[in-house]
């Protein structure tokens, strides 16, 4: 017990103790507790990177959809899309759907 008291009294008598304690409290608050802590900042950086990747994917999808929409202004393209995707037909036509089955072992 006497050794512990010597250590505590040595720390109390140290000239810069209050500055060191204040600095430690500041580092703990800024590093872990505050809304703008280092950990929260890293999480936000990761979220920004994820959102930028999502923006790139959506931008590519938007460009592809815009290209498809521009192709739909032509009547022949509309007819082709209706026949291929929605299996529409004219009254005097028959549709044959051929499905290729790959053999499984």
Biotite code that builds the C-alpha atoms (Angstrom):
import biotite.structure as struc

atoms = struc.array([
    struc.Atom([0.000, 0.000, 0.000], chain_id="A", res_id=1, res_name="UNK", atom_name="CA", element="C"),
    struc.Atom([2.868, 2.364, 0.747], chain_id="A", res_id=2, res_name="UNK", atom_name="CA", element="C"),
    struc.Atom([4.302, 1.893, -2.735], chain_id="A", res_id=3, res_name="UNK", atom_name="CA", element="C"),
    struc.Atom([0.974, 2.806, -4.368], chain_id="A", res_id=4, res_name="UNK", atom_name="CA", element="C"),
    struc.Atom([0.708, 5.934, -2.227], chain_id="A", res_id=5, res_name="UNK", atom_name="CA", element="C"),
    struc.Atom([4.232, 6.936, -3.261], chain_id="A", res_id=6, res_name="UNK", atom_name="CA", element="C"),
    struc.Atom([3.269, 6.596, -6.947], chain_id="A", res_id=7, res_name="UNK", atom_name="CA", element="C"),
    struc.Atom([0.047, 8.613, -6.492], chain_id="A", res_id=8, res_name="UNK", atom_name="CA", element="C"),
    struc.Atom([1.818, 11.361, -4.545], chain_id="A", res_id=9, res_name="UNK", atom_name="CA", element="C"),
    struc.Atom([4.555, 11.447, -7.204], chain_id="A", res_id=10, res_name="UNK", atom_name="CA", element="C"),
    struc.Atom([1.932, 11.933, -9.915], chain_id="A", res_id=11, res_name="UNK", atom_name="CA", element="C"),
    struc.Atom([0.202, 14.665, -7.892], chain_id="A", res_id=12, res_name="UNK", atom_name="CA", element="C"),
    struc.Atom([3.449, 16.521, -7.349], chain_id="A", res_id=13, res_name="UNK", atom_name="CA", element="C"),
    struc.Atom([4.422, 16.304, -11.040], chain_id="A", res_id=14, res_name="UNK", atom_name="CA", element="C"),
    struc.Atom([4.353, 19.793, -12.534], chain_id="A", res_id=15, res_name="UNK", atom_name="CA", element="C"),
    struc.Atom([2.426, 18.987, -15.731], chain_id="A", res_id=16, res_name="UNK", atom_name="CA", element="C"),
    struc.Atom([-0.107, 16.469, -14.408], chain_id="A", res_id=17, res_name="UNK", atom_name="CA", element="C"),
    struc.Atom([-3.194, 18.576, -15.083], chain_id="A", res_id=18, res_name="UNK", atom_name="CA", element="C"),
    struc.Atom([-2.087, 19.123, -18.680], chain_id="A", res_id=19, res_name="UNK", atom_name="CA", element="C"),
    struc.Atom([-1.509, 15.426, -19.278], chain_id="A", res_id=20, res_name="UNK", atom_name="CA", element="C"),
    struc.Atom([-4.883, 14.502, -17.747], chain_id="A", res_id=21, res_name="UNK", atom_name="CA", element="C"),
    struc.Atom([-6.611, 17.188, -19.817], chain_id="A", res_id=22, res_name="UNK", atom_name="CA", element="C"),
    struc.Atom([-4.895, 15.922, -22.969], chain_id="A", res_id=23, res_name="UNK", atom_name="CA", element="C"),
    struc.Atom([-5.908, 12.317, -22.218], chain_id="A", res_id=24, res_name="UNK", atom_name="CA", element="C"),
    struc.Atom([-9.538, 13.321, -21.649], chain_id="A", res_id=25, res_name="UNK", atom_name="CA", element="C"),
    struc.Atom([-9.495, 15.324, -24.900], chain_id="A", res_id=26, res_name="UNK", atom_name="CA", element="C"),
    struc.Atom([-8.113, 12.359, -26.866], chain_id="A", res_id=27, res_name="UNK", atom_name="CA", element="C"),
    struc.Atom([-10.748, 10.025, -25.417], chain_id="A", res_id=28, res_name="UNK", atom_name="CA", element="C"),
    struc.Atom([-13.604, 12.435, -26.159], chain_id="A", res_id=29, res_name="UNK", atom_name="CA", element="C"),
    struc.Atom([-12.466, 13.283, -29.692], chain_id="A", res_id=30, res_name="UNK", atom_name="CA", element="C"),
    struc.Atom([-11.420, 9.739, -30.531], chain_id="A", res_id=31, res_name="UNK", atom_name="CA", element="C"),
    struc.Atom([-14.349, 7.732, -29.231], chain_id="A", res_id=32, res_name="UNK", atom_name="CA", element="C"),
    struc.Atom([-17.211, 9.703, -27.669], chain_id="A", res_id=33, res_name="UNK", atom_name="CA", element="C"),
    struc.Atom([-17.902, 12.693, -29.919], chain_id="A", res_id=34, res_name="UNK", atom_name="CA", element="C"),
    struc.Atom([-20.212, 12.571, -32.957], chain_id="A", res_id=35, res_name="UNK", atom_name="CA", element="C"),
    struc.Atom([-17.237, 13.525, -35.108], chain_id="A", res_id=36, res_name="UNK", atom_name="CA", element="C"),
    struc.Atom([-14.904, 10.922, -33.606], chain_id="A", res_id=37, res_name="UNK", atom_name="CA", element="C"),
    struc.Atom([-12.272, 9.118, -35.616], chain_id="A", res_id=38, res_name="UNK", atom_name="CA", element="C"),
    struc.Atom([-14.328, 5.919, -35.645], chain_id="A", res_id=39, res_name="UNK", atom_name="CA", element="C"),
    struc.Atom([-17.461, 7.679, -36.908], chain_id="A", res_id=40, res_name="UNK", atom_name="CA", element="C"),
    struc.Atom([-15.373, 9.473, -39.508], chain_id="A", res_id=41, res_name="UNK", atom_name="CA", element="C"),
    struc.Atom([-14.006, 6.164, -40.821], chain_id="A", res_id=42, res_name="UNK", atom_name="CA", element="C"),
    struc.Atom([-17.530, 4.725, -41.005], chain_id="A", res_id=43, res_name="UNK", atom_name="CA", element="C"),
    struc.Atom([-18.688, 7.761, -42.991], chain_id="A", res_id=44, res_name="UNK", atom_name="CA", element="C"),
    struc.Atom([-15.748, 7.466, -45.385], chain_id="A", res_id=45, res_name="UNK", atom_name="CA", element="C"),
    struc.Atom([-16.634, 3.816, -46.026], chain_id="A", res_id=46, res_name="UNK", atom_name="CA", element="C"),
    struc.Atom([-20.289, 4.761, -46.575], chain_id="A", res_id=47, res_name="UNK", atom_name="CA", element="C"),
    struc.Atom([-19.279, 7.481, -49.035], chain_id="A", res_id=48, res_name="UNK", atom_name="CA", element="C"),
    struc.Atom([-17.193, 4.973, -51.001], chain_id="A", res_id=49, res_name="UNK", atom_name="CA", element="C"),
    struc.Atom([-20.096, 2.502, -51.067], chain_id="A", res_id=50, res_name="UNK", atom_name="CA", element="C"),
    struc.Atom([-22.506, 5.209, -52.218], chain_id="A", res_id=51, res_name="UNK", atom_name="CA", element="C"),
    struc.Atom([-20.115, 6.344, -54.960], chain_id="A", res_id=52, res_name="UNK", atom_name="CA", element="C"),
    struc.Atom([-19.959, 2.776, -56.267], chain_id="A", res_id=53, res_name="UNK", atom_name="CA", element="C"),
    struc.Atom([-23.761, 2.630, -56.205], chain_id="A", res_id=54, res_name="UNK", atom_name="CA", element="C"),
    struc.Atom([-23.930, 5.951, -58.070], chain_id="A", res_id=55, res_name="UNK", atom_name="CA", element="C"),
    struc.Atom([-21.625, 4.570, -60.775], chain_id="A", res_id=56, res_name="UNK", atom_name="CA", element="C"),
    struc.Atom([-23.800, 1.466, -61.191], chain_id="A", res_id=57, res_name="UNK", atom_name="CA", element="C"),
    struc.Atom([-26.985, 3.524, -61.347], chain_id="A", res_id=58, res_name="UNK", atom_name="CA", element="C"),
    struc.Atom([-25.435, 5.960, -63.820], chain_id="A", res_id=59, res_name="UNK", atom_name="CA", element="C"),
    struc.Atom([-24.548, 3.049, -66.131], chain_id="A", res_id=60, res_name="UNK", atom_name="CA", element="C"),
    struc.Atom([-28.058, 1.664, -65.788], chain_id="A", res_id=61, res_name="UNK", atom_name="CA", element="C"),
    struc.Atom([-29.511, 5.116, -66.534], chain_id="A", res_id=62, res_name="UNK", atom_name="CA", element="C"),
    struc.Atom([-27.411, 5.443, -69.693], chain_id="A", res_id=63, res_name="UNK", atom_name="CA", element="C"),
    struc.Atom([-28.455, 1.980, -70.869], chain_id="A", res_id=64, res_name="UNK", atom_name="CA", element="C"),
    struc.Atom([-32.139, 2.698, -70.175], chain_id="A", res_id=65, res_name="UNK", atom_name="CA", element="C"),
    struc.Atom([-31.885, 6.037, -71.972], chain_id="A", res_id=66, res_name="UNK", atom_name="CA", element="C"),
    struc.Atom([-30.376, 4.304, -74.985], chain_id="A", res_id=67, res_name="UNK", atom_name="CA", element="C"),
    struc.Atom([-33.179, 1.723, -74.966], chain_id="A", res_id=68, res_name="UNK", atom_name="CA", element="C"),
    struc.Atom([-35.794, 4.461, -74.646], chain_id="A", res_id=69, res_name="UNK", atom_name="CA", element="C"),
    struc.Atom([-34.332, 6.329, -77.588], chain_id="A", res_id=70, res_name="UNK", atom_name="CA", element="C"),
    struc.Atom([-34.511, 3.106, -79.610], chain_id="A", res_id=71, res_name="UNK", atom_name="CA", element="C"),
    struc.Atom([-38.228, 2.842, -78.837], chain_id="A", res_id=72, res_name="UNK", atom_name="CA", element="C"),
    struc.Atom([-39.039, 5.906, -80.896], chain_id="A", res_id=73, res_name="UNK", atom_name="CA", element="C"),
    struc.Atom([-38.766, 3.759, -84.037], chain_id="A", res_id=74, res_name="UNK", atom_name="CA", element="C"),
    struc.Atom([-41.897, 1.677, -84.772], chain_id="A", res_id=75, res_name="UNK", atom_name="CA", element="C"),
    struc.Atom([-39.909, -1.363, -85.917], chain_id="A", res_id=76, res_name="UNK", atom_name="CA", element="C"),
    struc.Atom([-37.980, -1.452, -82.647], chain_id="A", res_id=77, res_name="UNK", atom_name="CA", element="C"),
    struc.Atom([-41.229, -1.255, -80.655], chain_id="A", res_id=78, res_name="UNK", atom_name="CA", element="C"),
    struc.Atom([-42.681, -4.165, -82.623], chain_id="A", res_id=79, res_name="UNK", atom_name="CA", element="C"),
    struc.Atom([-39.482, -6.213, -82.172], chain_id="A", res_id=80, res_name="UNK", atom_name="CA", element="C"),
    struc.Atom([-39.435, -5.556, -78.416], chain_id="A", res_id=81, res_name="UNK", atom_name="CA", element="C"),
    struc.Atom([-43.111, -6.477, -78.049], chain_id="A", res_id=82, res_name="UNK", atom_name="CA", element="C"),
    struc.Atom([-42.577, -9.736, -79.927], chain_id="A", res_id=83, res_name="UNK", atom_name="CA", element="C"),
    struc.Atom([-39.356, -10.764, -78.152], chain_id="A", res_id=84, res_name="UNK", atom_name="CA", element="C"),
    struc.Atom([-39.969, -9.676, -74.593], chain_id="A", res_id=85, res_name="UNK", atom_name="CA", element="C"),
    struc.Atom([-43.740, -9.837, -74.195], chain_id="A", res_id=86, res_name="UNK", atom_name="CA", element="C"),
    struc.Atom([-44.431, -12.613, -76.722], chain_id="A", res_id=87, res_name="UNK", atom_name="CA", element="C"),
    struc.Atom([-47.027, -10.552, -78.551], chain_id="A", res_id=88, res_name="UNK", atom_name="CA", element="C"),
    struc.Atom([-48.136, -11.579, -82.025], chain_id="A", res_id=89, res_name="UNK", atom_name="CA", element="C"),
    struc.Atom([-50.314, -10.521, -84.868], chain_id="A", res_id=90, res_name="UNK", atom_name="CA", element="C"),
    struc.Atom([-53.691, -12.278, -85.221], chain_id="A", res_id=91, res_name="UNK", atom_name="CA", element="C"),
    struc.Atom([-52.589, -14.396, -88.167], chain_id="A", res_id=92, res_name="UNK", atom_name="CA", element="C"),
    struc.Atom([-49.289, -15.585, -86.628], chain_id="A", res_id=93, res_name="UNK", atom_name="CA", element="C"),
    struc.Atom([-48.280, -18.516, -84.456], chain_id="A", res_id=94, res_name="UNK", atom_name="CA", element="C"),
    struc.Atom([-45.512, -18.335, -81.882], chain_id="A", res_id=95, res_name="UNK", atom_name="CA", element="C"),
    struc.Atom([-43.151, -21.205, -81.206], chain_id="A", res_id=96, res_name="UNK", atom_name="CA", element="C"),
    struc.Atom([-40.994, -20.951, -78.094], chain_id="A", res_id=97, res_name="UNK", atom_name="CA", element="C"),
    struc.Atom([-37.895, -23.096, -78.223], chain_id="A", res_id=98, res_name="UNK", atom_name="CA", element="C"),
    struc.Atom([-36.123, -23.718, -74.941], chain_id="A", res_id=99, res_name="UNK", atom_name="CA", element="C"),
    struc.Atom([-32.683, -25.232, -74.966], chain_id="A", res_id=100, res_name="UNK", atom_name="CA", element="C"),
    struc.Atom([-32.148, -27.690, -72.161], chain_id="A", res_id=101, res_name="UNK", atom_name="CA", element="C"),
    struc.Atom([-28.610, -28.499, -71.170], chain_id="A", res_id=102, res_name="UNK", atom_name="CA", element="C"),
    struc.Atom([-28.117, -32.076, -70.023], chain_id="A", res_id=103, res_name="UNK", atom_name="CA", element="C"),
    struc.Atom([-27.150, -32.397, -66.373], chain_id="A", res_id=104, res_name="UNK", atom_name="CA", element="C"),
    struc.Atom([-25.019, -35.236, -65.139], chain_id="A", res_id=105, res_name="UNK", atom_name="CA", element="C"),
])
